[in-house]
Amino acid sequence: MNQAPQNDALFNITGHFVQELKAVLHSESIVEGSDYENSAFDEQRRAEGFHLLRFHETGTAAQATEIWEKHTIARSHR
């Protein structure tokens, strides 16, 4: 994770993991549109390997970050 405003979460992922991220969040009842918005494409962020989601609530951003970190750790042990 990188520095971002509290309701934003920068995920250190490339484009092909964005759908996986959204599916993992959805499985935990964090839904695009009602809980967060996908950010507009940003060439610099993409070049750095980050994807930005803008959450409606600070707590949800923190929860999503934790969920994704646990998911990637579990995936690496498969």
N, C-alpha and C positions, 0 to 999 in steps of 0.2 A: 504494500500500500504506500501511497505517496501523499503529500500534503494536499488537502482539498477542504473547502468549507464543510461545516459539520453535517449538512444534509446531503452532501455529495460523497460518493465513494468511488475511488479510483481502484480498479481491479487490474492487477498486473497480468493481463491475458492478451493473447492475439485473437484476431477476428473469429477464428473457427471455434473458440471456446465461449463466445458470447451466447450462443443458443444453449449450450450446456449450463452456463451460469443462470440464464433465465429459467431453465427447466428445474434446476436445483432450488432456486428461490421460490418458484411456483409450488413445488412439492412441500415447501414449508409455509405455504399460504402467504407469500409475499408476491403480489401480483402486479405486473406492469400495467400502468394506467391508474390503478387505485392506490398503490403504495409507492410507486416510483415511475420515473420517465426515463427513457433511453435518451442519452445526450446526442446532440448533433455531431456529425462526423468532424473530427479535428485531425488534420494531417500530422501535426507535431506530436500529439498524444499517441496516435497510431504508430508513428516512427519510434516512440519510446516504449511501445508495448503496453500501453494502458487503455482501458475502456472505462468511461465515466457513466455512472448512473446517478440521477438526481432523485433523492428520496424525499417524500413529503414530510417525514418526521425524522428527527435526529436519531431516536432510538432504533428505528427500523434500519437506518443506514449501518449502525453499529452491529445490529443483529445479523444483517445480510453479510457483512464482512466476516463475522465469526462463522456463520454457516458455510460460506465459501471456503474459508481456511480449513475447516474440519473436513469438508468434502475433498479438497485437494490432497490433504494428508492421507485420508482413507484410500483415495484413488492411487496414490503412490505406493501403497502397501499391498495392492492387489497383485 
